[in-house]
Amino acid sequence: MTQQPRLRHTALRVRDLETSIEFYSKYLGMIVTRRRTSEARTHHAAYLAYGDETTHHAIELVQDFTPPKVFEAGNLYWHLNFSLPDMMEICQRMKHDGVEFVEEPTPMSMDPSYHVAFIKDPDGYEVELTDFP
């Protein structure tokens, strides 16, 4: 079989690698597929996905050895989107745990039987949650 082009991973710089891993694992059910350290680029990285990276898109979380004093999420970044069948239950857990909601769960305009919400991860990146398949 010939390998097809695909989007393999999306990288995000984070302040604290372990805090970000816990967030994406605990609330969004992602698993760490691998970790690495780059002496040349002076950072640690962890890859999280819903399965093997050869078949699942991953998020690469990157923590610099010496993080900048001021951490700014890119001003052109918008959001990651996660489809979660149990989104409403997960949103309740997040609210209980103090996760910041940018937009509370609301019916989707294209199909009001599904919901959409926006939250912030530990580094302030916006994350869209939907129960739309």
Secondary structure, DSSP 8 states (H G I E B T S, - for coil): --------EEEEE-S-HHHHHHHHHHTT--EEEEEEEETTTTEEEEEEESS-TTTS-EEEEEEESS--SS----TT---EEEE-TTHHHHHHHHHHHT--EEEEEEE-SS-TTSEEEEEE-TTS-EEEEE---
